[in-house]
Amino acid sequence: MAGLPEQYSGAESFKHIDKLIASNDRELLIISPYISDYYTRKLLRQKRKRIRVITSEGSVAKGKLLASLHKTQWRSYAQAIIYFAVLAGIFAYIRIAYAALASLAFVAGIAIVFAHNARKGSNSNIEVKSTGKQFIHEKMYIGDNIAIVGSANLTFSGMHKNIEHIEIISDAAYIAKLKSHFEVLWKSY
């Protein structure tokens, strides 16, 4: 029967999930309570796709790379605004052509902030949200045409050592429902 998920149980979930991560999909949606630095590095190498991650606060606290991605989004904008405000204030104080220099300062501020974040290894195509005190236990990995659900956390042990059960879904209607579920969660955090 068409649309039934392919099932896998064993200690090599990575073969399916790594393939999805490395795919040419436009977007990758991830829900996992635990994400290791090992997998965060794999996600950072995916420059051509938008990646959105929902995880638990504990995963953000444990993983240094994931924590830096989680903080980078709001810090980038805050740093750019502060930089712009300081430069604009200085230019206004010394009465230099305010509009032209303020525009230049804004562009320079954003360029400096993003260059600084790129040097630190951040990736603007990855967005991370944590569920705060509410623990999320779901594990879903959703691409354009494939979704994987099951018990495997996005950690080296979860993918390479533990015996896990996952289902690989290719049914478009089912994937659309999973994407809709992701969007509901994404908007609530």
Secondary structure, DSSP 8 states (H G I E B T S, - for coil): -TT--EEEEES-THHHHHHHHHS--SEEEEE-S-B-HHHHHHHHT--SSEEEEEE-HHHHHH-HHHHHHHHHHHHHHHHHHHHHHHHHHHHHHTT--HHHHHHHHHHHHHHHHHHHHHHTT--TTEEEEE-TTS-----EEE-SS-EEEES--BSHHHHHTS-EEEEEE--HHHHHHHHHHHHHHHHH-
